[in-house]
């Protein structure tokens, strides 16, 4: 599994790229959907703190956060 996750943060949504992210989103009971434009998972940013806690602290994965204007 790749250790790097890229998360693009917009005004209300976040776009997540990496392996195993659907399971993490399900674990924190976050709504998720497939973004057909960006070809990745997307979720609301108000659940992103829980996702980051799991990825960085428990799973020890490298997370790259990028602010985008979409």
SULJO-V23171 format. One record per pair of residues at least 6 apart in sequence whose ideal C-beta (glycine too) atoms are under 8 Angstrom apart, sorted by the first residue. I is the first residue (numbers start at 0). J is the second residue. D is the distance in whole Angstrom. If there is no record, write none. Layout:
BEGIN
i=I j=J d=D
i=I j=J d=D
END
This chain:
BEGIN
i=0 j=18 d=5
i=0 j=19 d=6
i=1 j=17 d=6
i=1 j=18 d=5
i=2 j=59 d=8
i=2 j=60 d=5
i=2 j=61 d=5
i=3 j=17 d=7
i=3 j=60 d=7
i=3 j=61 d=5
i=3 j=62 d=8
i=3 j=63 d=7
i=4 j=15 d=7
i=4 j=16 d=7
i=4 j=17 d=4
i=4 j=20 d=7
i=4 j=54 d=6
i=4 j=60 d=6
i=4 j=61 d=7
i=4 j=62 d=5
i=4 j=63 d=7
i=5 j=15 d=8
i=5 j=16 d=4
i=5 j=17 d=7
i=5 j=62 d=8
i=5 j=63 d=5
i=5 j=65 d=7
i=6 j=13 d=6
i=6 j=14 d=7
i=6 j=15 d=5
i=6 j=16 d=8
i=6 j=47 d=7
i=6 j=50 d=8
i=6 j=51 d=8
i=6 j=62 d=6
i=6 j=63 d=7
i=6 j=64 d=5
i=6 j=65 d=7
i=7 j=13 d=7
i=7 j=14 d=4
i=7 j=37 d=8
i=7 j=65 d=5
i=7 j=66 d=8
i=7 j=67 d=5
i=8 j=44 d=6
i=8 j=47 d=7
i=8 j=64 d=6
i=8 j=65 d=7
i=8 j=66 d=5
i=8 j=67 d=7
i=9 j=44 d=7
i=9 j=67 d=5
i=9 j=68 d=7
i=9 j=69 d=5
i=10 j=44 d=8
i=10 j=69 d=7
i=11 j=43 d=7
i=11 j=44 d=6
i=12 j=41 d=5
i=12 j=42 d=7
i=12 j=43 d=6
i=12 j=44 d=6
i=12 j=69 d=8
i=13 j=41 d=7
i=13 j=42 d=6
i=13 j=43 d=7
i=13 j=44 d=5
i=13 j=47 d=5
i=14 j=34 d=6
i=14 j=37 d=5
i=14 j=39 d=5
i=14 j=40 d=7
i=14 j=41 d=5
i=14 j=67 d=8
i=15 j=24 d=8
i=15 j=39 d=6
i=15 j=40 d=5
i=15 j=41 d=7
i=15 j=42 d=7
i=15 j=50 d=8
i=16 j=39 d=5
i=16 j=40 d=8
i=17 j=60 d=8
i=20 j=40 d=5
i=20 j=50 d=8
i=21 j=31 d=7
i=21 j=40 d=6
i=23 j=50 d=6
i=23 j=53 d=5
i=23 j=54 d=7
i=23 j=58 d=8
i=24 j=31 d=4
i=24 j=40 d=7
i=24 j=42 d=6
i=24 j=46 d=8
i=24 j=50 d=7
i=25 j=31 d=8
i=26 j=53 d=7
i=27 j=46 d=6
i=27 j=49 d=4
i=27 j=50 d=6
i=27 j=53 d=7
i=29 j=42 d=5
i=29 j=43 d=7
i=29 j=46 d=4
i=29 j=49 d=7
i=29 j=50 d=7
i=30 j=42 d=7
i=30 j=43 d=6
i=30 j=46 d=8
i=31 j=40 d=5
i=31 j=41 d=7
i=31 j=42 d=5
i=32 j=40 d=7
i=32 j=41 d=6
i=32 j=42 d=8
i=33 j=39 d=8
i=33 j=40 d=6
i=33 j=41 d=8
i=34 j=40 d=7
i=34 j=41 d=4
i=42 j=50 d=7
i=51 j=62 d=6
i=54 j=60 d=5
i=54 j=62 d=5
i=55 j=62 d=6
END
